[in-house]
Amino acid sequence: MNFSSVTDTRLPWQTDPAAFLDIDASPTYLQNVNGQAVYLCDETGAFKLNGSSRIRIPAPKYLSFQELTTESRIVEGSEITIASDTYVVGANSTTNMIAFSKPLVTFSGAETEKHVQIRLLTVASFSTTENDIRDIVELAQKDLTKYAPDRVYQDTSAYPSYSESPELYESGLFVNANGYAVYLCDANGTYKLDTSDNRIQPQMPIYKLCQDWYKASAYVKGQEDNPYWQYIILQDKLNEKSKLWDQEAYLAKMVRSEFGGEMVPSKIVDNSNFLSIQPGLEYRTDLNYFQVTTSSYIKYEDGQLSMILLSNPAYDKTVNPELETDFEKYGISFTSNFEPDLFSHTDINHSTVAGTLISSYYVNTTQNFADRQDHKSPIVAITELGVFNTQDQMIAYGVFPPIIYDSSKHHLSLNLFIKQGEFTTT
């Protein structure tokens, strides 16, 4: 326990005996977690001595300042001595201010008054309705685990409100670590009031920091992703009725998997999607007619992607002139660059996007739909495989024991590893 006798020769329990359990002839001594005695030391950690013996410390009533203030024991009226001057401490448990009976500074020249005030930020909570900015301290993020705030400023552009996303809130109202109510305030720390001039206690958020929300829902180390990015997912899906493969396209964002081990695409089902996706169009003409038909999203035979992307009117300035161009999510700011000329929910602008198409080919099924009793027809046995280039020349061939499967329930996917230069076309 550190106590300096430079300005006070008394021992700590002599200066404030009420703060210790017992200091009479049979004191209760302080012990560490191992049951060993704790002795008084100086600022350097060296033992203080009484003659040649170490000084054992009586057990204090309060092991932390929070315990002291929780017991409503405010040190008031005590004297402290600095140099040759004695000062009386005054405390206000409502504003948590400590003042002194006279200035702690000297005067010079024409100065007639100076005032020194020491403000203590405690880990205990105080019930107060004060809005004096001089009494409000904005806590740094690193201090939130140490001190318990009594008010909070919630920017709903960074963290959705309870009405927008109730799943991000707990069932009870906002309280701090000490069980005291936490009320809404503005950016300056002044309490917000309702129509009856009462303070507003919001719902308890699940995440106190935007970074905690981001880590819990959108972060896996090594798989970092921009939370504003949205991905167009194109895939083949088996139609249970026709038993044919249909193509589908949707917009997705990356989220943590159920067990948090990886980032996976999740279909966007609310109105936060930047775009809507529709199949592309094909045009056929001759001298007698002009025909427009929908095309597949992926034309495997040509290696082409075709789709119509239209903006979500919620992000279209021509539809929503009041659209905010600055966004914030997980505490990450984003400035919109949605341009009406390129980003419309009505006009189609033709664009060509360069990219690589990775394709897989399949046999739908050999099932006999005319005879439902023919259970053998969908059984397929594959024993050989040939790969041809675009000039219809075989460049790879392989035989293997039969791979047998039911083509109405499963499909076969083969991965080929072909060493460059190993095969010729002659």
PyMOL commands that set and color helices and strands:
alter all, ss='L'
color gray80, all
select helices_A, chain A and resi 12-15+17-19+65-70+133-135+141-143+166-168+210-218+313-315
alter helices_A, ss='H'
color red, helices_A
select strands_A, chain A and resi 49-50+53-54+79-82+85-92+97-100+118-119+151-152+169-173+183-184+203-205+231-238+245-256+263-267+275-279+281-285+290-294+298-299+304-305+307-311+326-329+332-335+379-388+394-406
alter strands_A, ss='S'
color yellow, strands_A
deselect
rebuild
show_as cartoon
